[in-house]
Amino acid sequence: MARKKTTKSKGSSGLNRKNSESFIAKFSSHPDTQRCDSGLMYKVIDEVSAEQVTDSDTVVINQRIMLADGSVIADSYKAGMPEVFALAEAIEGLREGILLMTVGSRYEFVIPPELAWGRKGNGGKIGANAVLHFDVRLIRLA
């Protein structure tokens, strides 16, 4: 009998759900953490009084994306190459978070699976039911 090969993304669905719940509980217990009705959580690291972002904007950001276990899956700070994208293209939780920011500000976001890649993951580095932890600096509008 032939064995079926499967490709696995980062972590199993059940393990990711458990890690996500634990990470969310820990992050939400911090006194500076704010929570949106959607489930998005954030902390303001550096607030600047400047232009507010709108849904139709294209943004230039530096971001570090981590999983609940602390593993870094992308880091434009380290790469020295800011990312540029239309806000409408971002995952739901990141879009909601960036809309809270002003140009020059830096926030930390914890995006629950239902506002990110959900039960399917993205087929690569982000597994099913994975919470994402973002560190975002909004450099400018493009």
Stockholm file with secondary structure:
# STOCKHOLM 1.0

chainA/1-142         MARKKTTKSKGSSGLNRKNSESFIAKFSSHPDTQRCDSGLMYKVIDEVSAEQVTDSDTVVINQRIMLADGSVIADSYKAGMPEVFALAEAIEGLREGILLMTVGSRYEFVIPPELAWGRKGNGGKIGANAVLHFDVRLIRLA
#=GR chainA/1-142 SS CCCCCCCCCSSCHHHHHHHHHHHHHHHHTSTTCEECTTSCEEEEEECCCCCBCCTTCEEEEEEEEEETTSCEEEEHHHHTCCEEEEGGGSCHHHHHHHTTCBTTCEEEEEECGGGTTTTTCCSSSSCTTCCEEEEEEEEEEC
#=GC SS_cons         CCCCCCCCCSSCHHHHHHHHHHHHHHHHTSTTCEECTTSCEEEEEECCCCCBCCTTCEEEEEEEEEETTSCEEEEHHHHTCCEEEEGGGSCHHHHHHHTTCBTTCEEEEEECGGGTTTTTCCSSSSCTTCCEEEEEEEEEEC
//
